[in-house]
Amino acid sequence: MTAATHLTVSAADLHRYAACSHDDNPIHLDGAAARAAGLPGRVAHGMLVMGLAVETVARRVGGPARIAACSARFLRPLVVPETGTVPIAVMATAEGAAVHVAVHGPDGLVARVTVTLVDG
């Protein structure tokens, strides 16, 4: 499997994720707070980015029951504008029981995610 999926992340997505995860750190929800912390603006939750990558793989391999494990290495924050959306490209390449996923934002590679599949 080599595939690219194009998604977007919005401010509304960050607020929904914060509510579900109980991670209401202001760097994810308030651009001014993120800039005060030294970031270029409001940034997406790392686990949201990883979740989008894993969900993309799950859709391609027959569902979440096929996923045994996942891990991520975050390389840079995904900055989300105050209004509108930020595009991301999720590029997946299979290698045996592992699917290697590269998540790209407008400023380059955001994260590398490895998804390990169960046999069968």
Order of alpha helices (4+ residues) and beta strands (2+ residues): beta-alpha-alpha-alpha-alpha-beta-beta-beta-beta
